[in-house]
Amino acid sequence: MDRFPDYVALNCYFHMTSHQEKEHKKFYDERMHDDMHMLHMCPSKHAFKLLSIALFNLWKVDHASFAEGFHGSYLSEDWSSWYLDALPMARVGM
């Protein structure tokens, strides 16, 4: 990534949520799906960061192992680009 400073590694929201639903059937319910959708719809990196912290702390209460794994996989700096504004084209004309 050092050679390409403007590089953005995007994650596919559909594949990410499908994977979570399949891997965590026991507790992946409508609320969890809604939480993921809210994160995806964040209008900025700042909003995504704030909401991800709040949801991570909420998930840790009942599903600590999921929360830790999800944080490492989808909320870490390198792989957290699955919210709408992460896509550079989403900002065109704004």
C-alpha positions in Angstrom: 0.0 0.0 0.0 3.0 2.3 0.4 3.5 2.4 -3.3 -0.1 3.4 -3.9 -0.9 6.1 -1.3 -4.5 6.7 -2.7 -5.3 3.0 -2.6 -8.5 2.0 -0.8 -9.1 -1.7 0.0 -12.9 -2.1 -0.3 -14.9 -4.9 1.3 -18.1 -6.1 -0.2 -21.1 -5.4 2.2 -23.2 -8.3 0.7 -20.4 -10.9 1.1 -19.5 -9.6 4.5 -23.0 -9.8 5.9 -23.7 -13.2 4.2 -20.5 -14.6 5.8 -21.5 -13.2 9.3 -25.0 -14.6 9.0 -23.7 -18.1 8.0 -20.9 -18.2 10.6 -22.9 -16.9 13.5 -26.4 -18.4 13.0 -27.0 -18.7 16.7 -27.3 -15.0 17.3 -27.2 -13.2 13.9 -30.7 -11.9 14.0 -32.6 -9.0 12.6 -31.1 -6.6 15.1 -27.6 -7.7 14.1 -28.5 -7.3 10.5 -29.9 -3.8 11.2 -26.6 -2.9 13.0 -24.5 -4.0 10.0 -26.8 -2.0 7.7 -26.5 1.1 9.8 -22.7 0.8 9.6 -22.8 0.3 5.9 -25.0 3.4 5.4 -22.6 5.7 7.3 -22.1 8.9 5.4 -18.4 9.5 6.5 -15.4 7.7 8.0 -16.0 9.7 11.2 -19.6 8.5 11.5 -18.5 4.9 10.8 -15.8 5.1 13.4 -18.2 6.4 16.1 -21.0 3.9 15.3 -18.6 1.0 15.1 -17.2 1.8 18.6 -20.7 2.0 20.0 -21.9 -1.2 18.4 -18.6 -3.0 19.3 -19.2 -2.2 23.0 -22.8 -3.3 22.7 -21.9 -6.6 21.0 -19.2 -7.3 23.6 -21.8 -7.6 26.3 -23.5 -10.7 24.9 -21.2 -11.9 22.1 -17.6 -11.0 23.2 -15.9 -13.5 20.9 -17.9 -12.4 17.9 -17.2 -8.7 18.7 -13.5 -9.3 19.0 -13.3 -11.3 15.7 -15.5 -8.9 13.8 -13.4 -5.9 15.0 -10.2 -7.6 13.8 -11.7 -8.6 10.5 -14.0 -5.7 9.5 -13.4 -2.8 11.8 -9.6 -2.6 11.6 -8.1 0.3 9.7 -7.1 -1.7 6.6 -10.3 -3.6 6.2 -13.0 -1.2 7.4 -13.9 0.2 4.0 -17.4 -1.3 3.5 -19.5 1.8 4.4 -20.9 3.9 1.5 -18.6 6.9 1.7 -15.4 4.6 1.5 -16.0 4.2 -2.2 -14.3 7.2 -3.8 -17.0 7.4 -6.5 -19.6 8.0 -3.8 -18.1 11.4 -3.2 -18.3 12.6 -6.9 -20.3 15.7 -7.2 -20.7 16.2 -3.4 
